[in-house]
């Protein structure tokens, strides 16, 4: 007998069956706890979608079990049945909802941790400390089904630490006397951080040892073999105390010795899970993201990937730093790039500490003719409204230069939030609503509810299509012969795939001219850009080791206290300036145009579905709509999966320019990193300048252009192969020709009828949600506003 595991896998998790066997009261209580973060109206909508999904999963599980039992003893299982069982299993095992990652992206002291603390209603849960660096790594905070507060500290692997150790010792090692540079050279940020990490991990004097000596040295702290440290506590305050040493930037005590945890340099990232929250729903992950990345390659790669997987990015900026400053601009630029290369669909500027205002100064600078201000509260509210207007306009203009004109983020009314965690905890000037913490929570809930609605609608529709096919397997004898002749449809599909390939070629062709213009601009401006990157206000003082760190990391240096340096990105920026609007246009959703990719795939889907409707009427499908409905819905499922594939490839395409340049410049970076001795800094700069000049003369930018175009071609080929393979398999199901494709299966009439009811109820659930939302809005308008806080 054929091995069932070859095509059906191990079957649904045993836990799924346990869910259905739970006592009803216990299950209802568990479900109610999941919705604690939602107000009553949203709770009702979420519960209805949860019930729809749960019942659909139960129907799929029952159908799967029946099919397995009906074919288990067969020597030869028909291909159609294999396909069906695999599709059922894939749907059963499909995650209920992929998490929504909301990235809080800000520089030192911007108030990211304070904002998360306010949102989750835990005043000092994550460490906060004014202007100094507090959170030293990426921290993810979410709520879940756990009974306790829990944190997992993920550490670098042994190999990852060895890589960093090698770079740290190279950075500190000087084999030749610096001569006249000794008087002017002082320790810069790169050196201070390298020394501190080694002392923290190995003890004082570690900075003077070689790489080989440190490999033999014993670390001061105990390192778990799993490279994960798990902390648990009954109360939030208890976990906060345990967690603090791992995520707070470590300092020296008065004696100059490292304090608290000695394995801090190994920490990669931290995941914190709260018990089910009344404020943050399960399925949302708040991510505290440091603003500049990290010197360690793995941590820096995780920094980029974390930004890219966020579907929402909040750029966090202190009210006193909002006007100008390179750090703020760098954060905005990095966030906009996340829209180009990652999954980000929404960007907002969150201005923190908005309770800060010096009234006499504000009144003096305020324009004459405005309405009189009589209190600090009125001044704060007026200033906050003004900031929203000004910053929304500036941010929208910046986004317009980089994104397509019809991007969803450009149409949103909430581009800027003005929040105050201080006033949220200790109200003196503002109401709770005016601190805008509740608005951010409301935004989070709406995102999750909208995503749940979309997911359940697709899930139920896809499940219904599979049940249609399953039930039709036992009805094949009633279908007319014309129903099975699919040769005309196959020819039609082949022609449409060729047209789709041409449409994709035309779509990608729109990037060629901007690429060429960008390359020309890069060739004429790279020396100026490179020169600006290699200049520091203090001259070479303190910059020697930073530049060495840049070279050791192939043109990139990330520090927790200084602006990120990326020479590769800087000299390719003129190309990105040209291609960004077109690149964003290619991968956006919307109406079909010559330059948009996804609408072409959507048009391809509709053309196939219309053809099947037409053939169904002409060839007798009117007698039985099972196969027609299945094929139409299966096409949606197959082509819908392409979107995830495309977005996974998008990042590689977008970064291909900087990756290409970095690879070409690697030899000159390596040469510069070896330089020591007198005037080492100037000599390193000369090596970099000459290396870049040489590579540009040999066609470095043109090679980068070709590599990006090659990546686009690979994406086209991948789309074509996936479409051909999936559609061919699907059409095979619609034909009885071949090696006994069909057989009589277990009776699934009852499952089909239940699934049909669930599919019909989708519209009713959506209509109920709209009705409830309208009633809620009406009641909110009629309710009196909350009183203004006042000081005792």
Steps between C-alpha positions, in 0.01 A plus 500: 500500500620850420639686798239753611762731656640568154207722421280563800753554776435417866148644506361785707650563842339291767431820687241595239284205599545589866357845434176351375478269803540777756203565726288773343514733802877481516531573128260795523690643796829462309356674194360784709845564648647533150273798429567694819695765309198590285202719592158327478422587137840381372480197730181387331652530152820321599305219672288442191809471279664271755194274503495488121866401490467244781199331340673498162808333650275238661331425168838472324634272774199269478526489121870424518447213740228349278721520190796343676286210616350448153840464324720363776502139374528584130808389311474781246354829610379719211689824437188708544440355846864566596463861393176538692634346822813716488294815446274411791798438727664829394184692588458321833860579598486858372567748785192674628653844450853613428606754764480870422842648575493867596852642509580788733803647329686780671832633617643521851266652758210541257262321736437166325504298821285755684245485222484119507464511880203736467334295226523177703406685823821412690671820611862383540494161327773576246793710629475875444765757576458843351760590240735204544494171308285256688378218278810339352343246262184420306215426742172346385196530726177308441215342695416131486326208664765454772397531865823674604715784375779349296817618324738313271849646456654371176882490492749496215613153403859397574595557134330841489687613813830379357439711190434808712797423727731486200380840379522656846861389546592617149351837582708533816823342374773740380820328397692818423569812700266783397783750538379858462136388506533403866454859614181556306341159494246437772263214555190532288164329535608185315801443725314580822228252415748229401695541825185500707361182341822308555534619859139418571531149360855402602602752768742792523805471277315298235542786253877443499476129411509347154214320333662162564555581869137604544379181335676310779377738772204410718201739481393662828136409457331164463377431147211253457559234235162578342613865453160605638432633849137471614364720779155463657307690766150526640496880489620753245717684752677177596584416138609858437758475779631169364508626141656839562868391505464325165345783300633811672827632360767395751724750676808496721479542872714751683794259525506456124379141511214364286168481684207260480483235230827409334342335196341823381729518189354166383138611498345498152138588573233459768140375475259596778157338528230641729195311622189581299463873521196723527682757289714321239335217308670172431651505151670840528874534565645836608867517405744741666759551223827687569560771243835403346557123488798318649872433441435124510400370156224270626348763726520758222333261255230431759456878541428535127279193481301615803434835335402329175252259660310782670175579319482823700786730600465779753793740480543621859637850553527721808306830469825689559682318216224499242627806314801398295789277590668228300389221732132577445546516121694172499218328688240627255711394201554152642126467566415601144750243370311240702194582290706434187679181601284353778140444609439846644172655385456775753737762643418753768701754695441474875616814679567426868529707819250754366421623851834684491445868432651818644199733494674842504729395215211354303289816542793721392558299181131454425371690197305818574129498421422152624240441767622582850654218703405498866658179631777246458242243390368719216856568385589129496187409301553784252868410456411132452241581233753721322762225506251256350423734213863589430648153539219330307568730205877449517471121539246473218726699266792274589293188439376635166860529377567134579168316463237472226243781505213261575670328796258433785722669757471831310123496542491440874392783729710376793861557395600668828412425863591727792529293817600549860572199719565733794152649479350158449635381835476830690235719334543868572432668166346246264215251508579136434367534145714808438816306585410293188602173663140374457511603132806283443329207672194556284717499189656168610161340557365618165802362313458163667123485443538596132769236452286238676205581277712468184663178617176327602324605179777347288523195725128417492481561124800274432362228730163517327669442162675188631178360645331562164764288330496230766126459475515505119733197494202282586278668240717455191268246339230764468713741297474513120804397297549855367582609852820298495645628172748760621730528199350834397550638850859377508578684176332811635706482823826459304418808292411702809823400675696625197308828516570522874874454437492782242311723743759432771781583256329829414445571869867444588614698195381819675796475738762503222507874423505612868777245559707643216445858619587400854823335385599817313428709810697261720804519272505880516433536873668206673823690580313782669285256699796283598700807603217614729486154660875501568510844663448566869477835674794413727716399207656158550497523878304203627393400149784259426347202680146580384621491141680176573172359635325612180757311292487188719125484434530557123394864501245497783530611862210505744534654844244552774613859549610627156321525168517185288775502235439306175734598219342255255154641556624859485664474159204309352246749638485699171375182331237442768388862471414431137342155532308526829165630365505251212612210719222570748254521212595158368417326828194697605142380480237693310359547153688332214755727334805428290733513798309308769563129552227374733207638296632310195485178701152594620390563140646161401295338778177666389555403136534133598195513721289665228614237249395222735159659546463524123611139440280379780187635333602383152612148599223410737639611835156648562393149604749493783695797633736312733801490272450852367480651849803304617716604204404867535577507872814288469641749249451773762684291760790415267555853370432654841803313634718672241477829688699368796759353264537834320542699821762257630701555180450875504757565771775312316427695182502837676824433686676354195655839417674547835586129522665516157700812589603353836627182333699700244656721767581219744868471391564870562327485840715204598815681386409813694422302816860369512657847511671609824776738594560867428219691328302177485166681473600700189656193343181302559295774337736504200466124456120527511492794255735329254312170533166665429645697206642182352174306537292784355734519201456124452118530499399448864171688471417338166556156658265595782241599241538167319468306825177676592360430153607136539312481830187633328540233230532229765179623662319480166627145445394400851149639451467323165617165636269515800200595289567229241556227759200583717253560216608178325439299817164667548388429142600137541235477769239611250569205270429133559756395240816333623582247765168474681488853634180462696350243728203482727580666829332517837172688510566862598154639422445617858837680508427661164160628615649645820778665300243645263319661795826642634582647160157668480540643848812701402288782359273501804798532738643790297163680495460455876845651559413809293169542681661474844773747406240752388310465827823542697595817310153644564518430873848653523378820336210521745710433812647791701876554480717419799595772740830682466754399766612764745760531766390473860 
